[in-house]
Amino acid sequence: MLEKEFERLYLKLRADFYQRLFARVKEHEGSLSATEVFCAEVIFLLKRPSIGEFANFINISQSNATYKINSLITKGYIKKTPSSRDKREYRLEVTSKFLDYYGLSSSYIRNVMTKIHGDLTEEEALHLESAIKKILNELEK
């Protein structure tokens, strides 16, 4: 039963993400393709990866990764900054333009959490938070 409910939650979150993603993907100059959104999202999730780390994570060549990254830089969604440890290496970061596009600055999560808190007791909310932390710890292993 727990596995089924977790899968339902996971699929609902994915479906909502894709619905919001495709609502934002527009066919005009400077817009992002779905592939570009996924690449920028991976860069965001990896927390300042190098170009090589990004390429390895999505299993593409470094030259293909560089091509994708340069397109995202040109459009203003990604920036490269020199590594503090090795000035020959660059770290990738998403820009505020991507965060706005991606919806992280929106109130979606805040609205969902407000509704959940309205339905839960304080003790239930603490149990939910604890369970989410345990799930995250397991997924991050």
CYANA upper distance limits for C-alpha pairs under 8 A (distance plus 0.5 A):
  1 MET  CA      5 GLU  CA      6.83
  2 LEU  CA      6 PHE  CA      6.57
  3 GLU  CA      7 GLU  CA      6.56
  4 LYS  CA      8 ARG  CA      6.67
  5 GLU  CA      9 LEU  CA      6.72
  6 PHE  CA     10 TYR  CA      6.61
  7 GLU  CA     11 LEU  CA      6.53
  8 ARG  CA     12 LYS  CA      6.53
  9 LEU  CA     13 LEU  CA      6.68
 10 TYR  CA     14 ARG  CA      6.75
 11 LEU  CA     15 ALA  CA      6.49
 12 LYS  CA     16 ASP  CA      6.61
 13 LEU  CA     17 PHE  CA      6.63
 14 ARG  CA     18 TYR  CA      6.70
 15 ALA  CA     19 GLN  CA      6.60
 16 ASP  CA     20 ARG  CA      6.74
 17 PHE  CA     21 LEU  CA      6.47
 18 TYR  CA     22 PHE  CA      6.48
 19 GLN  CA     23 ALA  CA      6.69
 20 ARG  CA     24 ARG  CA      6.97
 21 LEU  CA     25 VAL  CA      6.85
 21 LEU  CA     34 ALA  CA      8.25
 21 LEU  CA    102 TYR  CA      7.85
 22 PHE  CA     26 LYS  CA      8.43
 22 PHE  CA     34 ALA  CA      8.11
 24 ARG  CA    101 TYR  CA      7.73
 25 VAL  CA     31 SER  CA      7.21
 25 VAL  CA     32 LEU  CA      6.56
 25 VAL  CA     33 SER  CA      6.75
 25 VAL  CA     34 ALA  CA      7.30
 26 LYS  CA     31 SER  CA      6.53
 26 LYS  CA     32 LEU  CA      7.84
 26 LYS  CA     33 SER  CA      8.43
 27 GLU  CA     31 SER  CA      7.07
 30 GLY  CA     75 LYS  CA      6.11
 31 SER  CA     75 LYS  CA      8.15
 32 LEU  CA     36 GLU  CA      6.14
 32 LEU  CA     37 VAL  CA      6.66
 33 SER  CA     37 VAL  CA      6.80
 34 ALA  CA     38 PHE  CA      6.77
 35 THR  CA     39 CYS  CA      6.71
 36 GLU  CA     40 ALA  CA      6.62
 36 GLU  CA     68 LYS  CA      7.80
 36 GLU  CA     72 LEU  CA      7.60
 37 VAL  CA     41 GLU  CA      6.48
 38 PHE  CA     42 VAL  CA      6.66
 39 CYS  CA     43 ILE  CA      6.85
 39 CYS  CA     68 LYS  CA      8.25
 40 ALA  CA     44 PHE  CA      6.71
 40 ALA  CA     72 LEU  CA      8.05
 40 ALA  CA     77 TYR  CA      7.92
 40 ALA  CA     78 ILE  CA      7.59
 40 ALA  CA     94 VAL  CA      7.27
 40 ALA  CA     98 PHE  CA      8.24
 41 GLU  CA     45 LEU  CA      6.59
 42 VAL  CA     46 LEU  CA      6.50
 42 VAL  CA     54 PHE  CA      8.07
 43 ILE  CA     47 LYS  CA      6.95
 43 ILE  CA     48 ARG  CA      7.07
 43 ILE  CA     49 PRO  CA      6.94
 43 ILE  CA     54 PHE  CA      7.22
 43 ILE  CA     92 LEU  CA      7.20
 43 ILE  CA     93 GLU  CA      7.15
 43 ILE  CA     94 VAL  CA      7.48
 44 PHE  CA     48 ARG  CA      7.50
 44 PHE  CA     93 GLU  CA      7.16
 44 PHE  CA     94 VAL  CA      6.50
 46 LEU  CA     54 PHE  CA      8.32
 47 LYS  CA     93 GLU  CA      7.83
 48 ARG  CA     91 ARG  CA      5.86
 48 ARG  CA     92 LEU  CA      5.43
 48 ARG  CA     93 GLU  CA      5.71
 49 PRO  CA     53 GLU  CA      6.11
 49 PRO  CA     54 PHE  CA      6.46
 49 PRO  CA     91 ARG  CA      5.94
 49 PRO  CA     92 LEU  CA      6.05
 49 PRO  CA     93 GLU  CA      8.20
 50 SER  CA     54 PHE  CA      6.74
 50 SER  CA     89 GLU  CA      7.49
 50 SER  CA     90 TYR  CA      6.21
 50 SER  CA     91 ARG  CA      5.05
 50 SER  CA     92 LEU  CA      6.50
 51 ILE  CA     55 ALA  CA      6.62
 51 ILE  CA     62 GLN  CA      7.51
 51 ILE  CA     65 ALA  CA      7.40
 51 ILE  CA     66 THR  CA      7.47
 51 ILE  CA     90 TYR  CA      7.48
 51 ILE  CA     91 ARG  CA      7.46
 51 ILE  CA     92 LEU  CA      7.49
 52 GLY  CA     56 ASN  CA      6.52
 52 GLY  CA     62 GLN  CA      6.61
 53 GLU  CA     57 PHE  CA      6.54
 54 PHE  CA     58 ILE  CA      6.93
 54 PHE  CA     65 ALA  CA      7.79
 55 ALA  CA     59 ASN  CA      6.24
 55 ALA  CA     60 ILE  CA      5.66
 55 ALA  CA     61 SER  CA      6.55
 55 ALA  CA     62 GLN  CA      6.04
 55 ALA  CA     64 ASN  CA      8.43
 55 ALA  CA     65 ALA  CA      5.92
 56 ASN  CA     60 ILE  CA      6.91
 56 ASN  CA     61 SER  CA      8.20
 60 ILE  CA     64 ASN  CA      6.91
 60 ILE  CA     65 ALA  CA      7.03
 61 SER  CA     65 ALA  CA      6.70
 62 GLN  CA     66 THR  CA      6.54
 63 SER  CA     67 TYR  CA      6.76
 64 ASN  CA     68 LYS  CA      6.87
 65 ALA  CA     69 ILE  CA      6.54
 66 THR  CA     70 ASN  CA      6.46
 67 TYR  CA     71 SER  CA      6.90
 68 LYS  CA     72 LEU  CA      6.94
 69 ILE  CA     73 ILE  CA      6.61
 69 ILE  CA     78 ILE  CA      7.75
 70 ASN  CA     74 THR  CA      6.56
 71 SER  CA     75 LYS  CA      6.81
 72 LEU  CA     76 GLY  CA      6.70
 72 LEU  CA     77 TYR  CA      5.87
 72 LEU  CA     78 ILE  CA      5.99
 73 ILE  CA     77 TYR  CA      6.34
 73 ILE  CA     78 ILE  CA      5.29
 73 ILE  CA     79 LYS  CA      6.19
 73 ILE  CA     80 LYS  CA      8.42
 76 GLY  CA     95 THR  CA      7.60
 76 GLY  CA     97 LYS  CA      7.32
 76 GLY  CA     98 PHE  CA      8.34
 77 TYR  CA     94 VAL  CA      6.29
 77 TYR  CA     95 THR  CA      5.77
 77 TYR  CA     96 SER  CA      8.07
 77 TYR  CA     97 LYS  CA      6.19
 77 TYR  CA     98 PHE  CA      5.33
 78 ILE  CA     92 LEU  CA      7.26
 78 ILE  CA     93 GLU  CA      6.09
 78 ILE  CA     94 VAL  CA      4.89
 78 ILE  CA     95 THR  CA      5.95
 78 ILE  CA     98 PHE  CA      7.91
 79 LYS  CA     92 LEU  CA      6.35
 79 LYS  CA     93 GLU  CA      5.87
 79 LYS  CA     94 VAL  CA      6.76
 79 LYS  CA     95 THR  CA      7.11
 80 LYS  CA     90 TYR  CA      6.31
 80 LYS  CA     91 ARG  CA      6.04
 80 LYS  CA     92 LEU  CA      5.27
 80 LYS  CA     93 GLU  CA      6.92
 81 THR  CA     90 TYR  CA      5.82
 81 THR  CA     91 ARG  CA      5.78
 81 THR  CA     92 LEU  CA      7.06
 81 THR  CA     93 GLU  CA      8.27
 82 PRO  CA     86 ASP  CA      7.99
 82 PRO  CA     87 LYS  CA      5.88
 82 PRO  CA     88 ARG  CA      7.55
 82 PRO  CA     89 GLU  CA      6.44
 82 PRO  CA     90 TYR  CA      4.88
 82 PRO  CA     91 ARG  CA      6.62
 83 SER  CA     87 LYS  CA      5.91
 83 SER  CA     88 ARG  CA      7.93
 83 SER  CA     89 GLU  CA      6.00
 83 SER  CA     90 TYR  CA      5.70
 83 SER  CA     91 ARG  CA      6.29
 94 VAL  CA     98 PHE  CA      6.52
 94 VAL  CA     99 LEU  CA      7.69
 95 THR  CA     99 LEU  CA      7.01
 96 SER  CA    100 ASP  CA      6.57
 97 LYS  CA    101 TYR  CA      6.67
 98 PHE  CA    102 TYR  CA      6.23
 99 LEU  CA    103 GLY  CA      6.55
 99 LEU  CA    104 LEU  CA      5.95
 99 LEU  CA    105 SER  CA      6.84
100 ASP  CA    104 LEU  CA      6.85
100 ASP  CA    105 SER  CA      6.14
100 ASP  CA    106 SER  CA      7.94
103 GLY  CA    108 TYR  CA      8.48
107 SER  CA    111 ASN  CA      6.44
108 TYR  CA    112 VAL  CA      6.83
109 ILE  CA    113 MET  CA      6.56
110 ARG  CA    114 THR  CA      6.58
111 ASN  CA    115 LYS  CA      6.90
112 VAL  CA    116 ILE  CA      6.78
113 MET  CA    117 HIS  CA      6.50
114 THR  CA    118 GLY  CA      6.70
115 LYS  CA    119 ASP  CA      7.07
116 ILE  CA    120 LEU  CA      6.80
117 HIS  CA    121 THR  CA      7.90
117 HIS  CA    122 GLU  CA      8.46
117 HIS  CA    125 ALA  CA      7.26
120 LEU  CA    124 GLU  CA      6.10
120 LEU  CA    125 ALA  CA      6.38
121 THR  CA    125 ALA  CA      6.68
122 GLU  CA    126 LEU  CA      6.78
123 GLU  CA    127 HIS  CA      6.79
124 GLU  CA    128 LEU  CA      6.62
125 ALA  CA    129 GLU  CA      6.63
126 LEU  CA    130 SER  CA      6.63
127 HIS  CA    131 ALA  CA      6.63
128 LEU  CA    132 ILE  CA      6.62
129 GLU  CA    133 LYS  CA      6.70
130 SER  CA    134 LYS  CA      6.80
131 ALA  CA    135 ILE  CA      6.74
132 ILE  CA    136 LEU  CA      6.63
133 LYS  CA    137 ASN  CA      6.58
134 LYS  CA    138 GLU  CA      6.73
135 ILE  CA    139 LEU  CA      6.69
136 LEU  CA    140 GLU  CA      6.53
137 ASN  CA    141 LYS  CA      7.00
